[in-house]
Amino acid sequence: MIEINLKRRTLYLIVLLLIACVSAVYWDVDKFEFISFDDSQYVSNNYHIFSGFNKKNMLWAFTSFYAANWHPLTWLSHMLDCQLYRLKPAGHHLTNVMFHLLNTLLLFFVLKGMTGAVWRSALVAALFGLHPLHVESVAWVSERKDVLSAFFMLLSVLFYSSFVIRQKRSYYEGALVTFALGLMAKPMIVTLPFVLLLLDFWPFRRFALTGTVSLNGDVSQKRFISLCIEKIPFLVLTAASCIVTALAQHAGKAIGKTDKFSFVAGFANAMISYVNYMGKMFWPVKLSFFYPFPATLPSIWNLLFSFIILFIITFFAIILVKKKPYFLMGWLWFLGTMVPVIGIVRVGSQAMADRYTYIPLIGLFIIFVWALYEVAARSRMFKSVTIGALLVVLCLLAYQARKQTQYWKDDLTLGNHGLSVSKENFFAYNLEGNYLLSQNNYREAFRCFATSLFLCPEQEVPLSNIGLIFLKQGKPKEAIAVYKKLLIKDPDNIMANLNCGNAYGLLGDTRSAIACFTRIITIDSTYALAIHNIGEAFEAQRDYQKCRSYLLMALQRDPNNAETYYALGNCCFYDNDMLAAVQWYKKSISLYYDFADSHRQLGKAYSSSSRHDLAQREFAIADSLTSLDTAKKR
């Protein structure tokens, strides 16, 4: 009984330490902003997400290839956050931290259950929870897919472990279901069947590589074949996920050209990236949110060095397979789980990414910890030195991870850090430009976007933002010229169509504006902002019947949009329907009380209805809100 209580206390202590240490690294992410790099696409400017749960949004999550991905569970998790926290970044960031904490604890319990090694499992979990390479997956809201897919993958491994130990079919089915859920969060975990086979080798020892009989007495070759057959349902899910992902990537034009040069460049980048990832694991400095793909092939010496390193490690993993089976398992875990993102097939313009290490590094952590345990077991002195060194390492990792976390505070901080790592980081210039644009510093924002385009001319985002600068400067003709360039490349570019339509609206060319907005709703019939803008264009044409029709249609898509209710109020006001105008202005104010124009227009509607006392009250509120807004800007 005393021994059981001690074991429980040890587990409680480990869990509390893991929670405390990980929380200390990420404790102030609730003060961070959304990052314009993908967060706008995934959350803040994605009305399917920020409008929360409804049937249309849920259907969209399961049927859309938006952002060149099919990950409905990730979309649903973002919708839930918006339902709970709206567009306040704090809640979204804390959800990521929560999943990272759960993953850290899950990893501990999974390893402890498979190996029985409590403190070694705790150390692997600590390395996972505190490593700076994992900051990107946690501090970046858009990488919800990373922490969510890892959560379901680890759950799947937990169920599989229970199946192996207890041989109950329900655990096998649980592993299969959680694997399917993980694939719906991010398809990177397609290698799970391979991982499960590795776990069959070690620590479960369900088959052996070096003899004819495994530890449970079965003939090794036959046993291996039966274990492969056991993984067929998992492989079916993997195949289905790969097909859907390929369709999504092609639909989103995310896969680069597959000519001879790009394949050679991709293979070379893969070899070098494997070694770079290992280097960053041991020395996690100069980490960046984006590592540009090199414009030229790497030197033959760099490639040869990387190949030799990989070959030597693989050679020793095979040679030591009898004495140190964990070495081969951990090494193949790292190599295998990295395959979907290693860059042989080029997806996007990055050479590598910190977030890609979230699951693969577990394999290297296992090798590191189990090897250290063998060293420490040699003598008391070695044990004392090893424990002391590990404590120092964990403290340094926590410090570096916390430092890395602070770079994700906002666009400007992240962009500046990216440029401190590499002056060729064109995405960093984009982030700086986005921040400066939000501060209305158009001159410096233009310089950043122009520099980004100079470094990588095929980009669309910085060119689109240059058009937006012209639009904000009241230069619609220049903006239209920019957006026409984008629309020649991609007529289905929603943001280019939207802003081009807005520019035509500034010129008074409502017919062309309506054509641009209509193009958007042929691409996405639920895009509420485009429908809203068509309504306002008809208002400019004084076609109030069509204006009402389109604005009401927009409200069906986005029923909590204060601006659309305000526009409806204006439409009715100019159509001399004061009763309806009052109704819509009130609704707008109920959703966004601090909007001075709604109060002012409501006052005008009351005045036109000879309700002068109410009109004076609304005028006073409008003046007060305007004064407060002016004071804030000072």
C-alpha positions in Angstrom: 0.0 0.0 0.0 2.8 2.4 0.9 4.6 1.6 -2.4 1.4 2.3 -4.4 0.9 5.6 -2.6 4.5 6.6 -3.4 4.0 5.7 -7.1 0.9 7.8 -7.2 2.6 10.7 -5.5 5.5 10.4 -8.0 3.0 10.5 -10.9 1.2 13.5 -9.4 4.5 15.3 -8.9 5.6 14.7 -12.5 2.2 15.9 -13.9 2.3 19.0 -11.8 5.9 19.7 -12.8 5.1 19.3 -16.5 2.1 21.6 -16.3 4.0 24.2 -14.3 7.1 24.2 -16.6 5.1 24.3 -19.9 2.8 27.0 -18.5 5.7 29.1 -17.4 7.0 29.1 -21.0 3.6 30.2 -22.5 1.9 32.0 -19.6 1.5 35.3 -21.4 0.4 34.3 -24.9 -3.0 35.6 -24.0 -1.6 39.1 -24.6 -0.5 38.2 -28.2 -2.2 39.4 -31.3 -3.3 37.4 -34.4 -0.5 37.1 -36.9 -1.4 38.2 -40.5 0.6 35.2 -41.8 -2.3 32.7 -42.1 -4.3 33.8 -39.0 -6.4 36.1 -41.1 -7.1 33.3 -43.6 -7.8 30.8 -40.9 -9.7 32.9 -38.3 -9.9 36.7 -38.3 -10.9 37.3 -41.9 -12.6 33.9 -42.5 -16.3 34.6 -41.9 -17.1 30.8 -42.1 -15.0 30.7 -38.9 -15.7 33.9 -37.0 -19.5 33.6 -37.6 -19.3 30.4 -35.4 -21.3 27.2 -35.6 -24.2 26.8 -38.0 -25.2 24.2 -40.6 -23.7 26.1 -43.5 -20.3 26.6 -41.8 -20.1 23.0 -40.7 -20.9 21.8 -44.2 -18.2 24.1 -45.5 -15.7 22.7 -43.1 -16.3 19.2 -44.5 -16.6 20.0 -48.2 -14.1 22.9 -48.7 -10.5 22.7 -49.9 -9.9 26.3 -48.6 -6.3 27.2 -47.9 -5.2 24.2 -50.0 -6.2 21.8 -47.1 -8.9 19.5 -46.1 -8.9 19.5 -42.3 -12.6 19.8 -41.1 -11.8 19.1 -37.5 -9.3 22.0 -37.4 -12.0 24.4 -38.9 -14.5 23.2 -36.3 -12.1 23.9 -33.5 -11.5 27.4 -34.7 -15.3 27.9 -35.0 -15.7 26.8 -31.4 -13.1 29.3 -30.3 -14.9 32.1 -32.2 -18.2 30.9 -30.6 -16.6 31.2 -27.1 -14.1 34.1 -27.5 -15.3 35.8 -30.7 -12.2 37.4 -32.3 -10.3 38.1 -29.1 -6.9 36.5 -29.7 -6.3 35.5 -26.1 -8.8 32.6 -26.0 -7.5 31.2 -29.3 -3.9 31.3 -28.1 -4.8 29.7 -24.8 -6.6 26.8 -26.6 -3.3 26.0 -28.4 -1.5 26.0 -25.1 -4.1 23.8 -23.6 -3.7 21.2 -26.4 0.1 21.4 -26.1 -0.2 20.7 -22.3 -2.5 17.8 -23.0 0.0 16.4 -25.6 2.9 16.7 -23.2 0.9 14.8 -20.5 -0.4 12.2 -23.1 3.2 11.6 -24.3 4.3 10.9 -20.7 1.5 8.5 -20.0 1.8 6.7 -23.4 5.5 6.1 -23.0 5.1 5.1 -19.3 2.4 2.6 -20.2 4.5 1.1 -23.1 7.9 1.0 -21.3 7.2 1.1 -17.6 10.0 3.7 -17.3 8.5 6.5 -15.3 11.3 9.1 -15.1 12.6 8.5 -18.6 9.1 9.0 -20.0 8.8 12.1 -17.9 12.0 13.5 -19.4 11.0 12.8 -23.0 7.7 14.6 -22.2 9.6 17.5 -20.7 11.8 17.8 -23.7 8.7 17.7 -25.9 6.9 20.4 -23.9 9.8 22.8 -23.5 11.7 22.6 -26.7 12.0 25.9 -28.6 11.3 24.2 -32.0 7.8 23.5 -30.8 7.0 27.1 -30.0 5.8 27.8 -33.5 3.1 25.1 -33.3 1.8 26.5 -30.0 2.2 30.3 -30.2 0.8 30.5 -33.8 -3.0 30.3 -33.8 -3.1 28.9 -37.4 -1.0 25.9 -36.2 -4.0 24.6 -34.2 -3.9 21.8 -36.8 -0.4 20.7 -35.4 -1.4 20.4 -31.7 -4.8 19.0 -32.5 -3.6 16.3 -34.9 -0.8 15.3 -32.4 -3.4 15.1 -29.7 -5.5 12.5 -31.7 -2.3 10.7 -32.8 -1.1 10.3 -29.3 -4.6 9.2 -28.2 -4.5 6.6 -31.0 -1.2 5.3 -29.8 -2.6 5.1 -26.3 -5.5 3.0 -27.5 -3.2 0.9 -29.6 -1.0 0.3 -26.5 -4.0 -0.8 -24.5 -5.0 -3.2 -27.4 -1.5 -4.8 -27.5 -1.5 -5.2 -23.7 -5.1 -6.3 -23.1 -6.0 -7.7 -26.6 -9.5 -6.1 -26.6 -11.0 -5.3 -29.9 -12.6 -2.1 -28.6 -9.1 -0.5 -28.0 -8.2 -1.3 -31.6 -11.3 0.4 -32.8 -10.6 3.3 -30.6 -7.1 3.6 -32.1 -8.7 3.6 -35.6 -11.3 6.2 -34.8 -8.8 8.6 -33.2 -6.5 8.2 -36.1 -9.3 9.2 -38.5 -10.0 12.2 -36.3 -6.3 13.2 -36.3 -6.2 13.0 -40.1 -9.2 15.4 -40.2 -7.1 17.8 -38.2 -3.9 17.6 -40.2 -2.8 14.8 -42.7 0.8 14.9 -41.6 0.0 12.0 -39.2 -0.5 9.6 -42.3 2.6 7.8 -41.2 0.9 6.5 -38.0 0.7 2.8 -39.4 4.4 2.9 -39.8 4.8 4.3 -36.2 2.7 1.5 -34.8 4.8 -1.1 -36.6 7.9 0.5 -35.0 6.3 0.3 -31.6 5.6 -3.4 -32.3 9.3 -3.8 -32.7 10.2 -1.7 -29.6 9.0 -1.4 -26.9 6.3 -4.1 -27.4 8.8 -6.6 -29.0 6.0 -8.3 -31.0 8.5 -9.2 -33.6 12.3 -9.4 -33.9 14.6 -8.3 -36.7 17.7 -10.3 -35.8 16.5 -13.8 -35.2 13.9 -16.4 -36.2 11.8 -16.2 -33.1 10.4 -13.1 -31.4 10.2 -12.7 -27.6 6.7 -14.0 -27.4 7.7 -17.2 -29.1 6.3 -16.6 -32.6 8.2 -17.1 -35.8 9.5 -13.6 -36.5 8.8 -13.5 -40.3 5.2 -14.8 -40.0 4.6 -12.6 -37.0 5.8 -9.5 -39.0 3.4 -10.3 -41.9 0.5 -10.7 -39.5 1.3 -7.4 -37.8 1.4 -5.7 -41.2 -2.0 -7.2 -42.0 -3.2 -5.9 -38.7 -2.4 -2.3 -39.9 -4.4 -2.6 -43.1 -7.4 -0.5 -41.8 -5.0 2.2 -40.8 -3.3 2.1 -44.2 -6.7 2.4 -45.9 -7.3 5.6 -43.9 -3.7 6.8 -44.8 -4.4 6.2 -48.5 -7.7 8.0 -48.4 -6.1 11.0 -46.6 -3.3 11.1 -49.1 -5.7 11.2 -52.1 -7.9 14.0 -50.5 -4.8 16.0 -49.5 -3.4 15.8 -53.0 -6.7 17.0 -54.4 -6.7 19.9 -51.9 -3.1 20.9 -52.6 -3.8 20.9 -56.4 -7.0 22.8 -55.9 -5.1 25.4 -53.9 -2.2 25.5 -56.3 0.1 24.7 -53.4 2.3 22.1 -55.1 5.2 23.4 -57.1 6.2 22.3 -60.6 7.6 18.8 -60.7 10.2 19.2 -63.4 13.6 17.5 -63.1 15.2 20.5 -61.4 12.6 20.8 -58.7 12.8 17.1 -57.9 16.6 17.2 -57.6 16.4 20.4 -55.5 13.7 18.8 -53.3 15.8 15.7 -52.7 18.8 17.8 -51.9 16.8 20.0 -49.6 15.4 16.9 -47.8 18.8 15.5 -47.0 20.1 18.8 -45.8 16.9 19.6 -43.8 17.1 16.3 -41.9 20.5 17.3 -40.6 19.5 20.9 -40.0 16.5 19.7 -37.9 18.9 17.6 -35.8 21.2 20.5 -35.4 18.4 22.8 -34.3 17.3 20.2 -31.8 20.6 20.2 -30.1 21.3 24.0 -30.6 17.9 25.8 -31.0 19.1 29.3 -31.9 18.3 31.5 -34.8 14.9 29.9 -35.2 12.6 31.6 -37.7 8.9 31.4 -38.7 10.0 31.0 -42.3 13.1 29.6 -44.0 13.1 30.5 -47.7 13.7 27.7 -50.2 17.2 28.3 -51.7 17.1 29.9 -55.2 20.0 27.6 -56.3 21.0 24.0 -55.7 23.1 23.5 -52.5 26.8 22.7 -53.0 27.7 19.1 -53.6 29.9 19.2 -50.4 26.9 20.3 -48.3 24.8 17.5 -49.7 27.5 14.9 -49.3 28.1 15.9 -45.7 24.4 15.6 -44.9 24.2 12.2 -46.7 27.2 10.9 -44.7 25.7 12.0 -41.4 22.4 10.3 -42.2 24.2 7.1 -43.4 26.4 6.9 -40.3 23.5 7.2 -37.9 21.5 4.7 -39.8 24.4 2.3 -39.9 24.9 2.4 -36.1 21.2 2.1 -35.5 21.2 -1.1 -37.5 24.4 -2.5 -36.0 23.2 -1.8 -32.4 19.7 -3.2 -33.0 20.2 -6.1 -30.6 21.6 -4.1 -27.7 19.8 -0.8 -28.2 16.5 -1.4 -30.1 15.2 2.0 -29.0 17.9 3.6 -31.2 16.6 2.1 -34.5 13.0 2.7 -33.4 13.6 6.4 -32.5 15.7 7.0 -35.6 13.1 5.5 -38.0 10.3 7.4 -36.1 12.2 10.7 -36.8 12.9 9.9 -40.5 9.5 8.4 -41.2 7.2 10.9 -39.6 9.1 13.7 -41.3 8.6 12.3 -44.8 5.2 14.0 -45.5 6.8 17.5 -45.0 10.5 17.0 -45.8 10.2 18.8 -49.1 10.9 16.2 -51.8 7.7 17.3 -53.3 7.8 21.0 -52.9 4.7 22.5 -51.2 4.9 26.2 -50.6 8.1 28.3 -50.7 9.7 27.2 -47.4 12.7 25.0 -47.3 11.9 23.7 -43.8 9.7 24.8 -40.8 10.0 24.5 -37.0 6.4 23.3 -36.8 7.3 20.2 -38.9 9.3 18.8 -35.9 6.3 18.7 -33.5 5.9 14.9 -33.8 9.2 13.7 -35.4 11.4 15.0 -32.6 9.7 12.5 -30.2 11.9 9.8 -31.8 15.1 11.7 -31.2 14.1 12.5 -27.7 13.6 8.8 -27.0 17.0 8.0 -28.3 18.6 10.8 -26.3 16.9 9.9 -23.0 17.3 6.1 -23.2 21.0 6.5 -24.1 21.6 8.9 -21.2 19.9 6.4 -18.9 22.4 3.7 -19.9 25.3 6.2 -19.2 23.9 7.2 -15.9 23.4 3.6 -14.8 27.1 2.9 -14.9 27.9 4.5 -11.5 26.6 6.9 -8.9 28.9 9.6 -10.1 27.7 9.3 -13.7 24.1 9.4 -12.4 24.7 12.6 -10.4 26.4 14.3 -13.3 23.8 13.2 -15.8 20.9 14.5 -13.6 22.6 17.8 -13.0 23.4 18.2 -16.7 19.8 17.4 -17.6 18.4 19.9 -15.2 20.6 22.6 -16.7 19.6 21.5 -20.2 15.9 21.7 -19.3 16.3 25.2 -17.8 18.1 26.4 -20.9 15.5 25.0 -23.2 12.7 26.6 -21.1 14.5 29.9 -21.2 15.1 29.7 -25.0 11.5 28.6 -25.6 10.1 31.5 -23.6 12.4 33.9 -25.5 11.2 32.4 -28.8 7.6 32.6 -27.7 7.9 36.4 -27.3 8.7 36.8 -31.0 5.1 35.8 -31.8 3.7 38.8 -30.0 2.6 40.6 -33.2 3.5 41.0 -36.9 6.2 43.6 -36.3 8.1 41.6 -33.6 7.9 38.4 -35.6 9.0 40.1 -38.8 11.9 41.9 -37.2 13.1 38.6 -35.7 12.7 36.9 -39.1 14.9 39.5 -40.7 17.5 39.2 -37.9 17.9 35.5 -38.9 17.9 36.1 -42.6 17.7 39.2 -44.7 16.4 37.1 -47.6 13.2 36.4 -45.7 10.6 37.9 -48.0 7.7 36.7 -45.7 9.3 38.8 -42.9 9.0 41.9 -45.0 5.4 41.0 -45.6 4.7 40.9 -41.9 6.4 44.2 -41.2 4.5 45.7 -44.1 1.2 44.4 -42.7 1.9 45.9 -39.3 2.9 49.3 -40.8 -0.2 49.2 -43.0 -2.4 48.7 -40.0 -0.7 51.8 -38.4 -1.5 53.8 -41.6 2.3 54.2 -42.3 1.8 53.7 -46.1 5.2 54.8 -47.2 7.2 52.3 -45.1 4.6 49.6 -45.7 5.0 50.1 -49.5 8.8 49.8 -49.1 8.4 46.5 -47.2 6.0 45.0 -49.8 8.2 46.2 -52.7 11.3 44.6 -51.1 9.4 41.3 -50.6 8.4 41.3 -54.2 12.0 42.0 -55.3 13.1 38.9 -53.3 10.3 36.7 -54.6 8.5 38.2 -57.6 5.9 35.4 -58.0 4.1 36.3 -54.8 0.5 37.6 -54.8 0.0 38.8 -51.2 2.5 41.8 -51.2 1.2 42.9 -54.6 -2.3 42.7 -53.3 -1.3 44.8 -50.3 0.3 47.4 -52.5 -3.1 47.7 -54.2 -4.7 48.1 -50.8 -2.3 51.0 -50.0 -3.4 52.8 -53.2 -7.0 52.1 -52.2 -6.5 53.6 -48.7 -4.6 56.6 -50.2 -7.6 57.4 -52.4 -5.9 56.2 -55.6 -8.5 53.8 -57.1 -7.1 53.9 -60.6 -3.6 52.7 -59.4 -5.3 50.1 -57.2 -7.3 48.7 -60.1 -4.2 48.5 -62.3 -2.5 46.3 -59.5 -5.6 44.1 -59.0 -6.0 43.5 -62.8 -2.4 42.1 -62.8 -3.4 39.7 -60.1 -6.7 38.7 -61.8 -5.0 38.0 -65.0 -2.9 35.4 -63.1 -5.9 34.1 -61.1 -9.4 35.3 -62.0 -10.7 33.5 -58.9 -8.6 35.5 -56.4 -11.3 36.5 -54.0 -9.4 39.3 -52.3 -8.3 40.8 -55.6 -11.9 40.8 -56.8 -13.1 42.3 -53.6 -10.7 45.2 -53.5 -10.9 45.8 -57.2 -14.7 46.1 -56.8 -14.1 48.5 -53.9 -11.8 50.6 -56.1 -14.4 50.7 -58.9 -16.9 51.8 -56.3 -14.7 54.8 -55.3 -14.6 55.8 -59.0 -18.4 55.6 -59.1 -18.3 52.7 -61.6 -20.9 50.6 -59.8 -21.5 48.3 -62.8 -17.8 47.2 -62.8 -17.9 46.9 -59.0 -20.9 44.7 -59.1 -19.2 42.5 -61.7 -16.2 42.0 -59.4 -18.4 41.2 -56.4 -20.6 38.9 -58.4 -17.5 37.0 -59.5 -16.8 36.3 -55.9 -20.2 34.8 -55.1 -19.9 32.5 -58.2 -16.7 31.2 -56.5 -18.2 31.1 -53.0 -21.9 31.7 -52.8 -21.8 32.2 -49.0 -19.3 35.0 -49.1 -21.3 37.6 -47.1 -19.1 40.6 -47.6 -19.3 40.4 -51.4 -23.1 40.1 -51.2 -23.1 43.1 -48.8 -21.0 45.2 -51.2 -23.4 44.4 -54.1 -26.2 45.7 -52.0 -24.3 48.9 -51.3 -23.5 49.3 -55.0 -27.2 49.1 -55.8 -27.9 51.7 -53.1 -25.4 54.0 -55.0 -27.5 53.4 -58.1 -30.6 54.2 -56.1 -32.1 50.8 -56.8 -33.3 50.4 -53.2 -35.3 47.2 -53.9 -32.3 45.3 -55.1 -30.2 46.9 -52.3 -32.5 45.5 -49.6 -32.6 42.1 -51.3 -28.9 41.7 -51.3 -28.3 43.1 -47.8 -30.9 40.7 -46.4 -29.2 37.9 -48.3 -25.9 38.9 -46.7 -27.6 38.7 -43.3 -28.7 35.2 -44.0 -25.0 34.3 -44.3 -23.7 36.5 -41.5 -26.7 37.4 -39.1 -24.6 39.2 -36.6 -23.0 41.8 -38.8 -23.6 45.3 -37.4 -22.4 47.0 -40.6 -24.9 45.2 -42.8 -27.8 46.2 -40.5 -26.4 49.8 -40.7 -26.4 49.6 -44.5 -30.0 48.3 -44.4 -30.9 51.2 -42.3 -29.4 53.6 -44.8 -31.1 51.9 -47.7 -34.5 52.3 -46.0 -33.7 55.9 -44.9 -32.9 57.0 -48.4 -36.0 55.2 -49.6 -38.0 57.2 -47.1 -39.1 54.1 -45.1 -38.2 55.6 -41.7 -40.0 52.9 -39.6 -37.8 50.2 -41.2 -34.7 52.4 -41.0 -35.2 52.9 -37.2 -35.6 49.1 -36.8 -32.3 48.3 -38.7 -30.3 51.1 -37.0 -31.4 49.8 -33.6 -30.3 46.3 -34.5 -26.9 47.6 -35.6 -26.5 49.5 -32.3 -27.5 46.4 -30.3 -24.6 44.5 -31.9 -22.1 47.4 -31.9 -23.0 50.2 -29.5 -19.9 52.3 -30.0 -20.5 52.9 -33.7 -21.2 56.7 -33.8 -22.6 56.7 -37.3 -25.4 54.3 -36.4 -26.5 56.6 -33.6 -26.3 59.7 -35.9 -28.3 58.0 -38.6 -30.9 56.8 -36.1 -31.2 60.4 -34.9 -31.8 61.6 -38.4 -34.5 58.9 -38.9 -36.2 59.9 -35.6 -36.0 63.6 -36.7 -37.6 62.8 -40.0 -40.4 61.0 -38.1 -40.8 64.1 -35.9 -39.5 62.3 -32.8 -37.2 65.1 -31.9 -36.5 64.2 -28.3 -35.2 60.8 -29.3 -33.3 62.3 -32.1 -31.5 64.7 -29.8 -30.5 61.8 -27.5 -29.0 59.8 -30.4 -27.2 62.9 -31.7 -25.7 63.5 -28.2 -24.5 59.8 -28.0 -23.0 60.1 -31.5 -21.1 63.3 -30.6 -19.9 61.7 -27.3 -18.6 58.6 -29.1 -16.9 60.7 -31.8 -15.1 62.7 -29.1 -14.0 59.5 -27.3 -12.7 58.1 -30.6 -10.8 61.3 -31.4 -9.2 61.3 -27.9 -8.1 57.7 -28.3 -6.4 58.5 -31.6 -4.4 61.3 -29.9 
